[in-house]
């Protein structure tokens, strides 16, 4: 009996000791320790499996707790590059009807003084952020690195008037330079309109662009990073931000990556609160380290995350459903996103694509939900029989990836449609490939596009059920 009590006592001590040890580890481990990151990653993954009740979502009916005016309270940093500089004019025109008055565009070359861009009647010069990083010592004097050598070759071609060579160089290694613009830059102008072009050293544009923006506009509540092929939907951004406290350190965006470096996809746009920006640049040692890491980092948007993690700021994945990294036609409307506001489009590399999206949403003042794209772009009604029997030469599934299911030896569109209905908890759209005799299922619907030899439809009962929860 006594031995039994002793064993029970030991078990209780162990039971109490384990959480104590875990608590001590949690409090003492560095913010970027793999154990911390793994725990956060798995907790977020578990939370993502829980159902979302759209009818109770604040973005549909809740009153804003922190009202903002975008022209006054939000700063936008737009990244471009010499190889993609033709996108700048289209980006500005597409956003002409928006209140993005506190605009900073970052990059790796400068426009001649007499040839600035124009936005809302203001002249916007393009500033070479990489050159200023070298001039101000953000990167050590005399530093030798292949990315800086490539940048030097490009700027030499630009200064000599050899635009063809400069464009060729920029396009050949522009992605390498993106992370470089994560470095810092001093405040040099009094206007709220700055353009810092991107290109080769694009990787360095992220943190350095943010730092310049913060130095120039320290009183803003929110700071948004966007690419030159990203379109921002103002009503959705406003609805999101006016429900969040900028005095809390928020890092928001479209979550990608594994547990060691979960980060916000830059093309979907990235948002930081005033508190997050202040915390970041109150740690010069961390920022200086980021400048050097940018020389080796492939993805500048990932470098933002790994830098913020070092000071205890993690990507808040509760709001990832707002952010979109696709063109309208390829946008994946998943169950959890059906009734959420959509804040961005990406991949609008051609001027015609950017201007087309800008024209579509130019006068939009109401909240745009993901499922609203279905009607805005004229997709068939959910009551249309074509979505059940199959829209010929069309594809509502889109690009296949690890989330889709493909089944071979399916001889008809009717059979593929039935397979989708039978797997209703997973399948939202189906596409039958007559050439391959394959049935492709996806947990999303897209607006789709022409696809010769294919027939495609959606899981109508499930799609209707999800859509019925919107705007109750």
C-alpha positions in Angstrom: 0.0 0.0 0.0 2.8 2.3 0.9 4.7 1.5 -2.3 1.6 2.2 -4.3 1.3 5.7 -2.7 4.9 6.4 -3.4 4.5 5.5 -7.1 1.4 7.6 -7.3 3.3 10.5 -5.7 6.1 10.2 -8.2 3.7 10.2 -11.1 2.1 13.4 -9.9 5.5 15.0 -9.5 6.4 14.0 -13.0 3.0 15.2 -14.2 3.6 18.6 -12.6 7.2 18.8 -13.6 6.8 18.3 -17.3 4.6 21.5 -17.9 7.0 23.4 -15.7 10.0 22.4 -17.8 8.1 23.3 -21.0 7.2 26.7 -19.5 10.8 27.4 -18.6 11.9 26.3 -22.1 9.3 28.5 -23.7 10.4 31.5 -21.7 14.1 31.1 -22.2 14.5 29.7 -25.8 15.3 32.4 -28.5 12.3 33.5 -30.5 13.7 31.8 -33.6 14.5 28.5 -31.9 13.3 25.5 -34.0 11.2 24.1 -31.1 9.3 27.4 -30.7 8.7 27.6 -34.4 7.6 24.0 -34.6 5.1 24.4 -31.8 3.6 27.6 -33.4 3.5 26.0 -36.8 1.6 22.9 -35.5 -0.8 25.0 -33.4 -1.6 27.2 -36.5 -2.1 24.0 -38.5 -4.5 22.6 -35.9 -6.4 25.9 -35.8 -6.8 25.9 -39.6 -8.8 22.7 -39.4 -11.5 24.2 -37.3 -14.6 25.4 -39.1 -15.1 29.1 -39.9 -18.5 30.5 -39.0 -18.8 33.4 -41.5 -22.1 34.6 -40.1 -20.3 35.6 -36.9 -17.3 37.2 -38.6 -16.6 40.8 -37.8 -15.7 41.6 -41.4 -19.4 41.1 -42.4 -21.2 43.0 -39.7 -19.0 44.2 -36.9 -18.4 47.9 -36.2 -14.8 49.0 -36.6 -12.9 49.3 -33.3 -10.1 51.3 -34.8 -11.4 53.5 -37.6 -8.9 54.7 -40.2 -8.7 56.9 -43.2 -6.4 55.3 -45.8 -5.0 58.6 -47.1 -3.9 59.6 -43.6 -3.2 56.5 -41.7 -1.7 54.0 -44.2 1.6 54.1 -46.1 2.3 52.0 -49.1 5.7 50.8 -50.2 5.6 49.6 -53.9 8.6 47.6 -55.2 9.7 47.5 -58.8 12.9 47.2 -60.8 14.8 48.4 -63.8 13.8 45.3 -65.7 10.1 45.8 -64.8 10.0 49.6 -64.7 7.3 49.6 -67.5 4.9 48.3 -64.9 5.1 51.4 -62.7 3.0 53.7 -64.9 0.3 51.0 -65.2 0.3 50.4 -61.4 -0.2 54.1 -60.7 -2.9 54.4 -63.3 -4.7 51.3 -62.0 -4.7 52.7 -58.5 -5.5 56.3 -59.6 -9.0 56.1 -58.0 -7.6 54.8 -54.7 -6.6 56.9 -51.7 -3.0 55.7 -51.5 -1.6 59.1 -51.0 1.3 58.1 -48.7 3.2 56.2 -51.4 6.8 55.0 -51.5 8.1 52.9 -54.4 11.4 51.2 -53.9 14.0 49.9 -56.4 17.5 49.8 -57.8 17.7 52.7 -60.2 16.7 56.3 -60.4 14.8 58.3 -63.0 16.2 61.5 -64.4 15.1 64.6 -62.4 13.1 65.9 -65.3 11.2 62.6 -65.8 9.4 61.7 -62.6 6.1 59.7 -62.5 2.8 61.3 -61.6 0.2 60.2 -59.1 -2.8 62.1 -57.9 -1.3 65.3 -59.4 2.0 64.8 -57.5 5.4 64.3 -59.2 7.1 61.1 -58.0 10.8 60.6 -58.7 12.3 57.1 -58.7 15.2 56.7 -56.2 17.9 54.1 -56.3 17.7 52.4 -52.9 20.6 50.2 -53.4 22.9 53.1 -54.2 21.8 54.9 -51.1 22.4 51.8 -49.0 26.0 51.8 -50.2 26.4 55.6 -49.7 25.0 55.6 -46.2 26.9 52.6 -44.9 24.0 50.2 -44.6 26.3 47.9 -46.3 30.0 48.0 -45.3 32.4 50.1 -47.3 34.4 48.1 -49.8 32.2 45.0 -49.4 32.8 42.6 -52.3 29.8 40.4 -53.3 28.5 39.0 -56.5 25.2 40.7 -56.2 26.8 44.1 -55.8 29.0 43.3 -58.8 26.0 42.6 -60.9 24.3 45.8 -59.7 27.4 47.7 -60.6 27.4 46.2 -64.1 23.7 47.2 -64.5 24.2 50.8 -63.3 27.2 51.2 -65.6 25.0 50.1 -68.6 22.3 52.5 -67.5 24.6 55.5 -67.1 26.2 54.8 -70.5 22.8 54.8 -72.2 22.9 51.1 -73.0 19.3 50.4 -72.0 19.1 47.1 -73.8 22.0 45.7 -71.9 20.7 47.1 -68.6 17.3 45.5 -69.1 18.9 42.2 -70.1 21.1 42.2 -67.0 18.2 43.2 -64.7 15.9 40.5 -66.0 18.6 37.9 -65.8 19.3 38.3 -62.1 16.7 40.8 -60.8 15.3 38.3 -58.3 18.7 38.1 -56.7 18.6 41.7 -55.8 15.2 41.8 -54.3 16.4 41.0 -50.8 19.0 43.7 -50.9 16.3 46.3 -50.6 15.6 45.1 -47.1 18.3 47.4 -45.9 18.0 50.9 -44.4 17.9 54.3 -46.0 17.9 57.8 -44.5 15.1 60.3 -44.8 16.0 62.5 -47.7 12.8 64.1 -48.9 9.9 66.0 -47.4 7.3 64.8 -49.8 5.1 61.7 -49.1 5.8 60.6 -52.7 9.0 58.7 -53.2 9.7 56.0 -55.8 12.6 53.6 -55.1 12.9 51.3 -58.1 13.6 47.6 -57.8 15.5 45.2 -60.0 18.6 43.3 -59.4 18.9 43.9 -55.8 15.2 43.3 -55.2 15.8 41.2 -52.1 17.2 44.2 -50.3 14.2 46.3 -50.9 11.9 45.0 -48.2 13.4 46.1 -44.9 15.3 49.0 -46.4 12.2 50.3 -48.1 10.2 49.9 -44.9 12.9 51.7 -42.9 12.9 54.7 -45.3 9.1 54.7 -45.3 9.1 54.7 -41.5 11.7 57.5 -41.4 9.6 59.5 -43.8 6.2 58.7 -42.4 6.7 57.7 -38.7 3.1 58.6 -37.7 1.3 56.1 -39.9 -0.8 53.4 -38.3 -0.1 50.7 -41.0 2.6 50.0 -43.6 1.8 47.9 -46.7 4.4 46.3 -49.0 3.3 45.5 -52.5 4.9 44.4 -55.8 4.6 46.3 -59.1 2.4 43.4 -60.3 0.1 43.5 -57.2 -3.3 45.2 -57.2 -4.7 46.4 -53.8 -8.4 46.4 -53.1 -8.9 49.4 -50.8 -12.3 48.5 -49.2 -11.1 45.1 -48.1 -7.8 46.5 -46.7 -9.7 49.1 -44.8 -12.2 46.6 -43.3 -9.3 44.4 -42.1 -7.2 47.2 -40.6 -10.0 49.1 -38.9 -10.6 46.1 -36.7 -7.0 45.7 -35.6 -5.1 47.8 -33.0 -2.0 49.3 -34.6 -0.4 49.6 -31.2 -0.2 45.8 -31.2 2.7 44.3 -33.3 0.9 42.8 -36.2 2.6 41.1 -39.2 0.0 40.1 -41.8 -0.1 38.4 -45.2 -0.6 35.2 -47.2 1.2 32.5 -45.2 3.7 30.3 -47.1 6.8 28.3 -46.1 7.6 25.6 -43.6 7.8 25.9 -39.8 11.4 27.2 -39.9 10.5 30.3 -41.9 6.8 30.9 -42.1 6.4 34.1 -44.0 4.0 36.4 -45.8 4.1 36.1 -49.6 5.3 39.4 -50.9 3.2 39.3 -54.1 0.0 39.0 -52.1 1.1 42.2 -50.2 2.5 42.3 -46.6 1.2 44.5 -43.8 3.0 45.7 -40.6 1.4 47.7 -37.8 3.0 50.8 -36.4 4.0 48.9 -33.3 5.7 46.2 -35.4 7.7 48.8 -37.4 8.8 50.6 -34.3 9.9 47.4 -32.6 11.8 46.3 -35.7 13.8 49.6 -36.1 14.3 49.9 -32.4 16.7 46.9 -32.8 19.5 48.2 -35.0 21.6 45.1 -34.4 18.9 42.9 -35.9 18.4 45.3 -38.8 22.1 45.4 -39.5 22.3 41.7 -39.6 19.4 41.6 -42.0 21.3 43.9 -44.4 24.1 41.3 -44.6 21.8 38.3 -44.7 20.1 39.9 -47.7 23.3 39.3 -49.7 22.7 35.6 -49.5 18.9 35.3 -49.0 16.9 34.2 -52.1 13.5 35.6 -51.0 13.2 39.1 -49.6 9.7 38.5 -48.2 11.1 35.5 -46.2 13.9 37.7 -44.9 11.3 40.1 -43.5 9.8 37.2 -41.5 13.0 35.7 -40.2 14.1 39.2 -39.1 10.8 39.9 -37.3 10.9 36.5 -35.6 14.2 37.4 -33.9 12.4 40.2 -32.0 9.3 38.0 -31.2 7.0 39.1 -34.0 5.4 36.2 -35.9 3.1 36.1 -38.9 -0.5 36.2 -37.7 -2.1 33.5 -39.8 -5.7 34.2 -38.6 -5.9 36.8 -41.3 -4.3 35.0 -44.2 -7.7 34.5 -45.8 -7.7 38.1 -46.9 -4.6 37.9 -49.1 -4.5 36.5 -52.6 -1.4 35.7 -54.7 -3.1 35.0 -58.1 -4.7 36.8 -61.0 -8.5 37.1 -60.9 -9.1 34.1 -63.3 -6.7 31.9 -61.4 -7.8 32.9 -57.9 -8.5 29.8 -55.8 -11.8 30.4 -53.9 -11.5 27.9 -51.0 -14.3 27.1 -48.4 -12.7 29.3 -45.7 -12.3 32.2 -48.1 -15.7 32.1 -49.7 -17.2 34.9 -47.5 -14.0 36.7 -46.6 -13.0 40.0 -48.1 -10.3 39.8 -50.8 -7.5 42.3 -50.5 -5.2 41.7 -53.4 -4.4 40.2 -56.8 -0.9 39.3 -58.0 0.8 38.3 -61.3 -0.5 41.3 -63.2 2.8 41.7 -65.0 1.5 43.1 -68.3 0.1 46.6 -68.4 -3.1 45.4 -70.0 -3.7 43.0 -67.1 -3.1 45.6 -64.4 -5.2 48.2 -66.2 -8.0 45.7 -66.8 -8.2 44.9 -63.1 -7.9 48.6 -62.2 -10.8 49.4 -64.5 -13.0 46.5 -63.0 -12.5 47.7 -59.5 -12.0 51.5 -60.1 -15.3 52.6 -58.6 -15.6 49.8 -56.0 -16.5 51.3 -52.6 -18.3 48.2 -51.2 -16.6 45.3 -49.7 -15.5 42.6 -52.2 -15.7 39.0 -51.0 -13.8 36.2 -52.7 -17.1 34.6 -54.0 -18.1 38.0 -55.4 -15.5 37.5 -58.1 -17.8 34.8 -59.6 -20.5 37.4 -60.5 -18.1 40.3 -61.1 -16.3 38.3 -63.9 -19.5 36.9 -65.3 -19.1 33.2 -64.4 -22.2 31.0 -64.9 -24.9 31.2 -62.2 -24.8 28.4 -59.6 -28.2 27.4 -61.0 -26.8 26.9 -64.5 -27.0 23.2 -65.6 -23.6 23.6 -67.4 -21.8 23.6 -64.0 -23.3 20.2 -63.2 -23.0 18.4 -66.6 -19.7 20.1 -67.5 -18.7 23.3 -69.2 -16.9 22.1 -72.4 -13.5 23.4 -73.2 -13.2 25.0 -69.8 -11.3 24.4 -66.6 -12.6 25.5 -63.1 -9.9 23.5 -61.2 -6.9 25.4 -62.6 -3.3 24.6 -61.9 -2.8 21.1 -60.4 -0.7 20.8 -57.2 -0.3 18.8 -54.1 -3.7 19.8 -52.9 -5.6 18.4 -55.9 -6.6 14.8 -56.6 -6.2 13.2 -60.0 -7.9 9.9 -60.9 -7.0 8.0 -64.1 -9.2 5.8 -66.4 -12.3 8.0 -66.1 -14.2 7.7 -69.4 -16.7 10.6 -69.1 -17.4 14.0 -67.7 -20.5 12.6 -66.0 -18.4 10.1 -64.1 -16.0 12.8 -63.0 -18.9 14.9 -61.8 -20.2 12.0 -59.8 -16.8 11.4 -58.2 -16.8 15.0 -57.1 -20.2 14.8 -55.5 -19.3 11.5 -53.8 -16.3 13.3 -52.2 -18.3 16.3 -51.3 -16.4 17.2 -48.2 -13.3 17.7 -50.3 -14.3 18.5 -53.8 -15.5 21.9 -54.9 -14.6 21.7 -58.6 -13.9 19.0 -61.1 -12.3 18.9 -64.6 -12.4 15.9 -66.9 -9.5 15.7 -69.5 -10.8 13.7 -72.5 -7.3 13.3 -73.9 -5.8 11.8 -70.7 -9.1 10.2 -69.6 -8.4 11.7 -66.2 -10.6 13.4 -63.6 -9.1 16.2 -61.5 -10.7 17.3 -58.3 -9.9 20.5 -56.3 -10.9 21.8 -52.8 -11.5 25.2 -54.5 -13.2 26.8 -57.5 -11.6 29.3 -59.9 -13.2 31.5 -62.5 -11.4 29.3 -64.9 -10.2 29.7 -68.4 -10.5 28.0 -71.8 -9.0 24.5 -72.0 -9.3 22.5 -75.2 -10.5 18.9 -74.7 -11.6 19.4 -71.1 -15.0 19.6 -69.5 -15.4 21.2 -66.0 -18.0 21.9 -63.4 -18.4 22.5 -59.7 -20.0 20.9 -56.7 -23.2 22.9 -56.9 -24.9 21.9 -53.6 -21.7 22.6 -51.6 -20.9 25.9 -53.4 -24.4 27.1 -52.8 -24.2 26.1 -49.1 -21.0 28.0 -48.6 -22.2 31.1 -50.5 -25.5 31.2 -48.5 -23.5 32.1 -45.4 -22.3 35.3 -46.9 -23.9 38.7 -46.1 -26.7 37.2 -43.9 
